[in-house]
Amino acid sequence: MIDGLELLVETLITGNLVLIHGLGLYALTRYTKTVRTAVKAGTNTVVGMLLGGTILWLLGDIVPTSPTSQIGFYVLVGFIAAATAPHLTRQDASPEYHVVDTALIGLLLIMAQRNFPGVENLWFAMGSSLGYFIVLIVVATIRQRLELAPIPKAFRGTPIVLITAGLLGIALLGFWL
């Protein structure tokens, strides 16, 4: 049994979905051009992750036992959570945020692999979603500052975002004990 606060800190720092696991890089490159779009995309994914964790917590006894069925079940929960999240955050007018993020599906598959009992699903989802949201905001802020920097033409746009994410990931690995 893992303490909820310990699990929250672990998923925020040393188990960050984007920087450590490499999940959600599409959103990192697409939705971090401005802080506003990063907040919108991050909010949708946070709601989707919390909804997915809550569904798995409530349906804990119904989860199939065979590995193939279990993965399919978790992916189905991910699609349901991703489809519902924009409606809960009232961002229906912008269909560009109706994308199933790989971080959401990856989170649910990591939860299936680690097989958390009960409310630990919710703690894991909360920590992962907050870490994801913080990374989107930080990268969007760095990306806006990099627009003023003299970056070579070959590194502008997506390459410098991925290099920045790699450096942030290396910095977070320093906290891994």
QUIDAPE-V952040 format. One record per helix or strand. SS is the DSSP state (H for helix, E for strand). FROM is the first residue (numbers start at 1). TO is the last residue. If there is no record, write none. Layout:
BEGIN
SS|FROM|TO + SS|FROM|TO
END
This chain:
BEGIN
H|4|12 + H|25|30 + H|35|58 + H|67|88 + H|95|97 + H|102|114 + H|120|146 + H|153|155 + H|158|173
END
